Amino acid sequence: MLLITADAAVEKPQVSRDEEAPEQNIGILIPVGMEYDTLIDFIFETWSSLWRRSRRERKRL
């Protein structure tokens, strides 16, 4: 879920996820006016990190 905020206290995007199943529930809070290329990089890094974590945990099983 992507949420956009005009709250001046939010300067950088923030991620909220379920630690037990992060690949199922994730929310990203995006500040208004954020540059799109920075946002795309942030989303890519977040999803890449979750994907790598998921693969590591599957190998353990």
N, C-alpha and C positions, 0 to 999 in steps of 0.2 A: 504494500500500500504506500503510495506517495502522498504526503501531506505538505501543503505549502503554508508558511507562516509569515506574517508581517511583524512578528515580535522582534524588536531590535536586539534583544538579548541573545538571539540565535544568529550567530555569525557564520557558522559552518554547518553543513548537513550533519544530522545525528541519526543513528540507527538504533532501532528497538527490535529485539527478536527474542523468541522463546529459546532459552538455552538448551532445553531438552530436545527440541526439534526445530533448529533455526531455519532449515530449508523449507519448512511449511508455513511459518508465520514471520514476516519481517515487515517493518515499517520504516520509512525514511522521511524525516522531517527536513524540508528544504526551505531555506530563507528566500524571501522574495528578492528578486534582482540578482540572484546568483548567476554567474556566467555559465552558459550551457555546456561548454567544453569541460569546465571544472566539475560540473555535475555528472556528466557522462563518465569522466575518469573515476569519480568517487563511486558511482554505482557499479562500474566494472570491477574496481578493486574489492568492493564489498561482496559482490557475487562470486568473484574468483576465490576469495578467502573462504567463503562458505562451501564452495564446491571442493576445494582442496581438503577442508576439514571433513566433509562428508566421505570423500574417498578414503582418507586415512582411517576413519572409524569403520568403514565397511571392510577394510583389509584386516582389522583386528578381529572381526567376527569370523 
